[in-house]
Amino acid sequence: MSILTHNNKIGKISNGITSKQTADLVFQVQGQAFLQWLYNPNDPYAATSLPNPNGYLAFASSTANSAIIDYGDGVVETHQFYHYGGFFFLAFSSQIGYAPNTAIANYNPIDNHIFQDGNTDLRDVHIIISNANSIFEIISSVVFFYNELPPNMFTLNNLSYLALSYTEKLTSFPYEFVLLKKITTLNLNTIASTLLIQFPTQFLSFPMLSVLSISGVFDFSDLEASNAKDIAVYGSKLTSLVASACKMSDIPIEWAKLTNLTSLNIDSNNFTKPPDNINFMSTTIQVFSFAGGHSTNTTITDWNDFSNLINMTNLYYYAAPNFSTDFPSWISAFTKLRQLNFMDSYLTDTRLTAHITSVYNFIIANASMTGLASLSFRGMSISTYYAPSNKTPRPSGTYQQPTGYVQGSNNGTPASAMEMIWVLVNQYAHVWTLNPNT
């Protein structure tokens, strides 16, 4: 048993349960304000036309709640959690007068606090939550916390969702995290300026964890030394795993023990093809993403073989500009496949046409011209284009019925990529997302 103190408030801690149900969370920050901002000029008062300004910290509570915020500069504030949608929220925005995004806007965020003492060195900011047991979610984005998260976060006995992205300065996690027994979702995205070399052992003790996302967080180039293989300890519990941008050249064979995994994202790793061990993964996988994500991956070129994953519904191989234009015949066993996404992977008309031709030939060989859209390889959604990057050209040709086409019996002779797509849309009930610009 240990004793926690703050401003003469004393609570006894035993097995992660506080007798007074309070939580004193100490965040280490540095600079002119509690939350950093990314605008130019670096002025939290500056107007911005951005629809989603960066930077927020939000807590969700299942019941009415309040918190004392001690900024460490002589300013101490008390805030009630804001009631919205049946829950209660305490949110902070990095800008003054601007909500960081639509969701956080609904939480009525508190404006960024400018430190009143002029000290820009490392300092502690205390957030003292009156009812720790009602906190079930913490989300933070573009907030530069330093060193490690508050060890007293373990007093949030019912915390089930923890999401941290672009904190940039975190280097470790308190051992006390082993006491967060209710965690079901752990979502970490680029939390440090460099990749951390080892997956924390305390992350291996969450008995209810079902979603693990660690994008751009750990260096898994050495699967043994980094503890990457130990993620297999979750066995049948884990249903979703994102391990993108982790420098892997293969995936641990031990991950085959994740027997209920339905979604796997291993984008932006050091692959030249989907990893060799992928074909040993559970056949429960329905959603698979293996190429570049939204970060271009020029190294991945070949399909390899993952023909055992026959329950695939969604297949993503986007942002891989050197990837094969062929579409493998063994995917004919993927009779549940509903969505293909290869946006930003074929950046010239020649390569895009070659891939569309390969997909077209596969579909007409494996799908019925008639029947319900739910039949195998009918009614699929296929994306070639991602608007924010605008890299993929519009397929060549005119979107029109090809010569010789007869509904329900003859596809005719398409003379261009756009005529092939016309056939797939009209004969096979597909939906295609294309560059709208001609």
C-alpha positions as CSV (number, residue, x, y, z in Angstrom):
1,M,0.0,0.0,0.0
2,S,1.3,3.5,-0.8
3,I,0.2,7.0,0.0
4,L,-0.4,9.7,-2.6
5,T,-0.5,13.4,-1.6
6,H,-1.2,16.6,-3.3
7,N,-2.1,20.0,-1.6
8,N,-2.6,18.2,1.7
9,K,-5.2,15.8,0.1
10,I,-4.4,12.2,1.1
11,G,-5.8,9.0,-0.4
12,K,-4.7,5.4,0.2
13,I,-4.0,3.3,-2.8
14,S,-4.3,-0.4,-2.7
15,N,-4.5,-2.6,-5.9
16,G,-5.4,0.4,-8.0
17,I,-8.4,1.4,-5.9
18,T,-8.6,4.7,-4.2
19,S,-10.6,5.1,-1.0
20,K,-11.7,8.6,-2.0
21,Q,-12.0,7.8,-5.7
22,T,-9.9,10.8,-6.7
23,A,-7.1,10.7,-9.3
24,D,-4.2,13.2,-9.3
25,L,-2.8,13.0,-12.8
26,V,0.5,14.8,-13.2
27,F,1.4,15.7,-16.8
28,Q,4.9,17.0,-17.6
29,V,4.9,19.8,-20.2
30,Q,7.2,22.5,-21.4
31,G,6.7,25.8,-23.1
32,Q,4.5,28.9,-22.9
33,A,1.2,27.0,-22.5
34,F,-0.3,23.8,-21.2
35,L,-0.9,22.4,-24.6
36,Q,1.4,23.0,-27.6
37,W,0.1,24.4,-30.9
38,L,1.3,24.0,-34.4
39,Y,0.1,27.1,-36.1
40,N,2.3,29.8,-37.8
41,P,2.8,32.1,-36.0
42,N,2.8,30.1,-32.8
43,D,0.1,32.1,-31.3
44,P,-2.8,30.3,-29.5
45,Y,-4.9,33.4,-30.0
46,A,-4.4,33.6,-33.8
47,A,-7.4,33.0,-36.0
48,T,-7.3,29.9,-38.1
49,S,-9.4,28.8,-41.1
50,L,-8.5,25.2,-40.6
51,P,-11.6,23.0,-40.2
52,N,-9.8,20.8,-37.7
53,P,-7.2,22.7,-35.6
54,N,-4.7,20.4,-34.0
55,G,-4.2,19.6,-30.3
56,Y,-6.5,18.4,-27.7
57,L,-6.8,16.3,-24.5
58,A,-10.1,14.8,-23.5
59,F,-11.5,12.7,-20.7
60,A,-14.8,10.8,-20.9
61,S,-16.8,10.0,-17.7
62,S,-19.8,7.8,-17.3
63,T,-21.3,10.0,-14.6
64,A,-21.2,13.7,-13.7
65,N,-17.7,14.7,-12.6
66,S,-15.4,17.6,-11.9
67,A,-11.7,18.3,-11.9
68,I,-9.2,20.7,-10.3
69,I,-6.5,21.8,-12.7
70,D,-3.3,23.2,-11.0
71,Y,-1.2,24.6,-13.8
72,G,1.8,25.1,-11.5
73,D,2.0,28.8,-12.2
74,G,-0.3,29.9,-9.3
75,V,-3.5,29.4,-11.3
76,V,-5.8,26.7,-10.0
77,E,-9.2,26.1,-11.7
78,T,-12.2,23.9,-11.1
79,H,-14.2,22.6,-14.1
80,Q,-17.3,20.5,-14.3
81,F,-17.4,17.8,-17.0
82,Y,-19.6,18.8,-19.9
83,H,-22.7,16.7,-20.5
84,Y,-23.1,15.5,-24.1
85,G,-24.7,12.5,-25.6
86,G,-25.4,10.7,-22.4
87,F,-21.8,11.0,-21.1
88,F,-19.6,13.7,-19.5
89,F,-16.5,15.2,-21.0
90,L,-13.5,17.3,-19.9
91,A,-11.6,18.5,-22.9
92,F,-8.8,21.0,-23.5
93,S,-8.0,22.6,-26.9
94,S,-4.6,23.8,-28.0
95,Q,-6.1,27.0,-29.5
96,I,-8.0,29.7,-27.8
97,G,-11.5,30.1,-29.1
98,Y,-11.2,27.2,-31.6
99,A,-12.3,23.6,-31.1
100,P,-9.7,21.0,-32.4
101,N,-12.3,19.0,-34.3
102,T,-16.0,18.4,-34.7
103,A,-16.1,15.6,-32.0
104,I,-14.2,17.6,-29.5
105,A,-16.3,20.7,-30.2
106,N,-19.2,18.8,-28.8
107,Y,-17.3,18.4,-25.6
108,N,-17.1,22.3,-25.1
109,P,-13.3,22.3,-24.7
110,I,-11.4,24.5,-22.3
111,D,-9.1,27.0,-24.0
112,N,-5.4,26.5,-23.8
113,H,-3.9,27.9,-20.7
114,I,-1.0,30.4,-21.1
115,F,1.4,30.1,-18.1
116,Q,1.3,33.3,-16.1
117,D,4.8,33.1,-14.5
118,G,6.7,33.4,-17.8
119,N,8.6,30.1,-17.1
120,T,8.9,28.0,-20.2
121,D,10.9,25.2,-18.5
122,L,9.6,21.7,-17.8
123,R,6.8,21.8,-15.3
124,D,4.1,19.6,-13.7
125,V,0.4,20.2,-14.4
126,H,-2.0,18.4,-12.1
127,I,-5.4,17.3,-13.2
128,I,-7.2,16.1,-10.1
129,I,-10.4,14.2,-11.1
130,S,-13.0,13.9,-8.3
131,N,-14.4,10.5,-9.4
132,A,-11.7,8.4,-10.9
133,N,-13.8,5.3,-11.2
134,S,-16.1,6.9,-13.7
135,I,-13.4,7.7,-16.3
136,F,-13.6,5.3,-19.2
137,E,-11.8,7.1,-22.0
138,I,-8.7,9.3,-22.6
139,I,-7.9,10.7,-26.0
140,S,-5.0,13.0,-26.7
141,S,-3.6,14.3,-30.0
142,V,-0.7,16.7,-30.8
143,V,0.0,17.4,-27.1
144,F,3.7,17.3,-26.3
145,F,3.8,15.4,-23.0
146,Y,7.3,14.7,-21.8
147,N,9.0,11.6,-20.4
148,E,6.2,9.3,-19.3
149,L,2.5,9.4,-18.6
150,P,1.2,10.0,-15.1
151,P,1.9,6.8,-13.0
152,N,-1.3,7.6,-11.1
153,M,-3.3,6.9,-14.2
154,F,-3.6,3.4,-12.8
155,T,-6.1,4.8,-10.3
156,L,-8.6,5.1,-13.2
157,N,-9.9,1.7,-12.5
158,N,-12.5,1.6,-15.3
159,L,-10.4,3.1,-18.1
160,S,-11.2,1.1,-21.1
161,Y,-10.0,3.3,-24.0
162,L,-6.6,5.1,-24.2
163,A,-5.6,6.9,-27.4
164,L,-2.4,8.9,-27.7
165,S,-1.2,10.4,-31.0
166,Y,1.7,12.7,-31.9
167,T,2.7,13.4,-28.3
168,E,6.3,13.4,-29.7
169,K,8.1,13.5,-26.3
170,L,7.0,10.3,-24.5
171,T,9.8,7.9,-23.9
172,S,8.3,5.3,-21.4
173,F,5.2,4.1,-19.7
174,P,4.8,3.7,-15.9
175,Y,5.0,0.1,-14.6
176,E,1.8,0.9,-12.8
177,F,0.0,0.5,-16.1
178,V,-0.2,-3.2,-15.3
179,L,-3.1,-2.3,-13.0
180,L,-5.3,-1.0,-15.8
181,K,-7.3,-4.2,-16.0
182,K,-10.3,-2.8,-17.9
183,I,-8.3,-1.6,-21.0
184,T,-10.0,-2.9,-24.1
185,T,-8.5,-0.5,-26.7
186,L,-4.9,0.9,-26.7
187,N,-4.3,3.2,-29.6
188,L,-0.8,4.7,-29.9
189,N,0.3,6.7,-32.9
190,T,3.8,8.4,-33.3
191,I,4.1,9.2,-29.6
192,A,7.9,9.9,-29.6
193,S,10.3,11.7,-31.9
194,T,12.1,8.3,-32.5
195,L,10.8,4.8,-32.4
196,L,10.9,3.1,-29.0
197,I,13.1,0.0,-29.0
198,Q,11.0,-2.3,-26.9
199,F,7.3,-3.1,-26.5
200,P,6.6,-2.6,-22.8
201,T,5.9,-5.7,-20.8
202,Q,3.2,-3.9,-18.8
203,F,1.2,-3.8,-22.1
204,L,1.1,-7.5,-22.0
205,S,-1.1,-7.8,-18.9
206,F,-4.4,-6.2,-20.0
207,P,-6.8,-9.1,-19.6
208,M,-9.6,-7.4,-21.7
209,L,-7.5,-5.9,-24.5
210,S,-9.1,-6.5,-27.9
211,V,-7.8,-3.6,-30.0
212,L,-4.1,-2.8,-30.2
213,S,-2.8,0.0,-32.5
214,I,0.9,0.9,-32.4
215,S,1.5,2.9,-35.5
216,G,4.9,4.5,-35.8
217,V,5.7,3.8,-32.1
218,F,8.1,0.8,-31.8
219,D,11.1,-0.5,-33.7
220,F,10.3,-4.1,-34.5
221,S,13.3,-4.7,-36.8
222,D,14.5,-7.3,-34.3
223,L,11.3,-9.3,-33.5
224,E,12.9,-11.0,-30.5
225,A,14.6,-8.2,-28.7
226,S,11.8,-5.8,-29.2
227,N,9.2,-8.1,-27.6
228,A,7.1,-7.9,-30.8
229,K,6.6,-11.7,-30.7
230,D,5.1,-11.4,-27.2
231,I,2.0,-9.7,-28.5
232,A,0.9,-13.3,-29.2
233,V,0.2,-13.6,-25.5
234,Y,-3.3,-12.1,-26.2
235,G,-4.2,-15.3,-28.1
236,S,-7.9,-15.3,-28.8
237,K,-8.6,-12.0,-27.1
238,L,-7.2,-9.6,-29.7
239,T,-9.5,-8.9,-32.6
240,S,-7.7,-5.9,-34.2
241,L,-3.9,-5.2,-34.6
242,V,-2.3,-2.2,-36.2
243,A,1.5,-2.5,-36.4
244,S,2.3,0.0,-39.1
245,A,5.6,1.9,-39.6
246,C,7.5,-0.4,-37.1
247,K,10.5,-1.3,-39.4
248,M,9.5,-5.0,-39.7
249,S,10.9,-7.1,-42.5
250,D,8.6,-10.0,-41.5
251,I,6.0,-10.5,-38.8
252,P,6.5,-12.9,-35.8
253,I,5.4,-16.4,-36.5
254,E,4.0,-16.3,-32.9
255,W,1.3,-13.9,-34.1
256,A,-0.4,-17.0,-35.6
257,K,-1.6,-17.6,-32.1
258,L,-3.9,-14.5,-32.4
259,T,-6.7,-16.9,-33.4
260,N,-9.6,-14.4,-33.4
261,L,-7.9,-11.6,-35.2
262,T,-10.3,-10.0,-37.7
263,S,-8.3,-6.9,-38.8
264,L,-4.6,-6.6,-39.4
265,N,-2.7,-3.5,-40.6
266,I,1.0,-3.8,-41.2
267,D,1.4,-0.8,-43.6
268,S,4.6,1.1,-44.1
269,N,7.1,-1.5,-42.8
270,N,10.3,-2.7,-44.5
271,F,8.6,-5.3,-46.7
272,T,9.2,-5.9,-50.4
273,K,6.1,-8.1,-50.4
274,P,3.5,-9.2,-47.8
275,P,5.6,-11.0,-45.1
276,D,6.3,-14.7,-45.5
277,N,4.6,-15.5,-42.2
278,I,1.3,-13.9,-43.2
279,N,0.0,-17.1,-44.6
280,F,0.3,-18.7,-41.2
281,M,-2.0,-16.1,-39.6
282,S,-5.5,-17.0,-38.5
283,T,-8.1,-17.4,-41.2
284,T,-10.4,-15.2,-39.2
285,I,-8.7,-12.1,-40.7
286,Q,-11.2,-10.2,-42.7
287,V,-9.5,-6.8,-43.2
288,F,-5.9,-6.8,-44.3
289,S,-3.7,-3.7,-45.1
290,F,0.0,-4.3,-46.0
291,A,1.4,-1.6,-48.2
292,G,2.0,2.1,-47.7
293,G,-1.1,3.3,-45.9
294,H,-1.1,7.1,-46.3
295,S,2.7,7.1,-46.3
296,T,4.2,6.1,-49.6
297,N,6.1,2.8,-49.5
298,T,8.3,2.4,-52.6
299,T,9.9,-0.9,-51.5
300,I,6.9,-3.2,-51.7
301,T,6.6,-4.7,-55.1
302,D,5.2,-8.3,-55.1
303,W,2.1,-10.1,-53.8
304,N,3.8,-13.1,-52.2
305,D,1.2,-15.6,-51.0
306,F,-1.5,-15.2,-48.4
307,S,-4.0,-17.5,-50.1
308,N,-4.9,-19.2,-46.8
309,L,-6.8,-16.0,-45.6
310,I,-10.0,-17.0,-47.3
311,N,-12.3,-15.0,-45.1
312,M,-10.9,-11.7,-46.4
313,T,-13.6,-9.0,-47.0
314,N,-11.4,-5.9,-47.3
315,L,-8.0,-5.7,-48.9
316,Y,-5.9,-2.6,-48.9
317,Y,-2.7,-2.1,-50.8
318,Y,-2.5,1.6,-51.2
319,A,0.4,4.1,-51.5
320,A,2.7,1.5,-53.0
321,P,3.8,3.1,-56.4
322,N,6.0,0.1,-57.4
323,F,3.6,-2.6,-56.5
324,S,2.7,-5.3,-59.0
325,T,0.0,-4.5,-61.6
326,D,-1.0,-8.2,-61.7
327,F,-4.0,-9.4,-59.6
328,P,-3.3,-13.0,-58.3
329,S,-5.5,-15.8,-59.4
330,W,-5.5,-17.4,-56.0
331,I,-7.7,-14.6,-54.7
332,S,-10.5,-16.5,-56.4
333,A,-10.9,-18.4,-53.1
334,F,-11.7,-15.1,-51.3
335,T,-15.4,-15.4,-52.1
336,K,-16.3,-13.0,-49.3
337,L,-14.2,-10.1,-50.7
338,R,-16.2,-6.9,-50.8
339,Q,-13.7,-4.1,-51.0
340,L,-10.4,-3.4,-52.8
341,N,-8.4,-0.2,-52.1
342,F,-5.4,0.5,-54.2
343,M,-5.4,4.3,-54.2
344,D,-2.1,6.0,-54.8
345,S,-0.4,2.8,-55.9
346,Y,-0.6,3.2,-59.7
347,L,0.5,6.7,-60.5
348,T,0.8,6.5,-64.3
349,D,-1.9,5.8,-66.9
350,T,0.1,2.8,-68.1
351,R,0.3,1.1,-64.7
352,L,-3.2,2.0,-63.7
353,T,-4.6,0.6,-66.9
354,A,-2.6,-2.6,-66.5
355,H,-3.9,-3.1,-63.0
356,I,-7.5,-2.3,-63.9
357,T,-7.2,-4.8,-66.8
358,S,-6.0,-7.5,-64.4
359,V,-8.8,-6.8,-61.9
360,Y,-11.3,-6.8,-64.8
361,N,-10.1,-10.1,-66.2
362,F,-10.3,-11.6,-62.7
363,I,-13.8,-10.4,-62.1
364,I,-15.3,-11.6,-65.4
365,A,-13.7,-15.0,-64.8
366,N,-15.0,-15.4,-61.3
367,A,-18.2,-13.5,-60.9
368,S,-21.7,-14.1,-62.3
369,M,-23.1,-11.5,-64.8
370,T,-26.5,-11.7,-63.1
371,G,-27.9,-12.2,-59.6
372,L,-27.7,-10.4,-56.3
373,A,-25.0,-7.9,-55.6
374,S,-24.1,-10.0,-52.5
375,L,-22.8,-12.9,-54.7
376,S,-19.1,-13.6,-54.9
377,F,-17.2,-10.7,-56.5
378,R,-20.4,-8.9,-57.4
379,G,-21.3,-5.6,-55.7
380,M,-17.7,-4.8,-54.8
381,S,-16.4,-1.3,-53.8
382,I,-13.1,-0.5,-55.4
383,S,-11.1,2.7,-54.8
384,T,-8.3,4.0,-56.9
385,Y,-8.3,7.6,-55.8
386,Y,-7.5,9.4,-52.5
387,A,-8.6,13.1,-52.8
388,P,-6.2,14.7,-50.3
389,S,-3.1,13.5,-52.1
390,N,-4.6,13.6,-55.6
391,K,-1.8,11.3,-56.9
392,T,-3.7,8.7,-58.9
393,P,-4.8,9.8,-62.4
394,R,-8.2,9.2,-63.8
395,P,-8.3,6.0,-65.9
396,S,-7.9,6.5,-69.6
397,G,-10.8,6.4,-72.1
398,T,-14.5,7.4,-71.9
399,Y,-16.9,6.0,-69.4
400,Q,-19.3,4.3,-71.8
401,Q,-20.8,1.0,-72.9
402,P,-18.3,-1.0,-75.0
403,T,-19.1,-2.4,-78.4
404,G,-21.0,-5.7,-78.3
405,Y,-22.2,-5.3,-74.7
406,V,-25.5,-7.0,-73.8
407,Q,-26.9,-6.7,-70.3
408,G,-26.8,-10.1,-68.5
409,S,-25.1,-12.1,-71.2
410,N,-22.2,-10.3,-73.0
411,N,-19.5,-7.9,-71.7
412,G,-18.6,-6.8,-75.2
413,T,-15.0,-5.7,-76.0
414,P,-14.0,-2.8,-73.8
415,A,-11.4,-0.6,-75.6
416,S,-10.2,1.3,-72.5
417,A,-9.9,1.2,-68.7
418,M,-13.0,3.4,-68.4
419,E,-15.0,1.0,-70.6
420,M,-13.9,-1.9,-68.4
421,I,-15.0,0.0,-65.3
422,W,-18.4,0.7,-67.0
423,V,-18.9,-3.0,-67.5
424,L,-18.0,-3.8,-63.8
425,V,-20.4,-1.1,-62.6
426,N,-23.3,-2.0,-64.9
427,Q,-22.9,-5.8,-65.3
428,Y,-21.4,-6.7,-61.9
429,A,-23.0,-3.9,-59.6
430,H,-19.6,-2.6,-58.6
431,V,-19.0,0.9,-57.1
432,W,-15.7,2.5,-58.2
433,T,-14.0,5.6,-56.7
434,L,-12.0,7.4,-59.4
435,N,-10.2,10.7,-59.8
436,P,-13.0,13.0,-60.9
437,N,-10.7,15.2,-63.0
438,T,-10.5,14.4,-66.6
